[in-house]
Amino acid sequence: MVRDKWMYLPILIVLFFTFACAAPAGAPKFKPLSHRDTSATLDDLKRNWTTYSISYGGGSVGLASALIFDPKEDNRNLVGKDYVDVKDKDTLERVISVIESYTTFNPTLYKIYGPDGDFFGFVFTAHYRPFPRKVDDKTLSLPNWLSQSYIGGP
């Protein structure tokens, strides 16, 4: 009889963690793109780079940890703490190449959405999951992560 009571404990634990780990209502969200979609979308972003405000985190081009693509004409801002603006296509290509070199950490492109489901932009990073923080109704912020080179990357 006692054994029957404890039979449901694993199910209750799983349900508890499922609901406890779910994003709270009203929180910004992110959606990872598949490897194939990442490659195709990065090609589109490189081709149309002038239509985005682009910046990278990590401190320098050679140690880039993340790359933000914020659409210029959407009246919303996706920013990174102490990120550096990308002003030319050569720098953009070098930063993408650096992040792609972190193959151990699975470089992924993410779509970033606000609390109401509005699209804010893209972030390309390896290892990190982009949990954006709401600054105000029109601005989401990402932290300035360390380069994967500092945490055991190639």
Summary of the structure (lengths in Angstrom):
residues: 154
radius of gyration: 18.6
end to end distance: 55.9
largest distance: 71.0
contacts: 433
relative contact order: 0.20
helix: 36%
strand: 28%
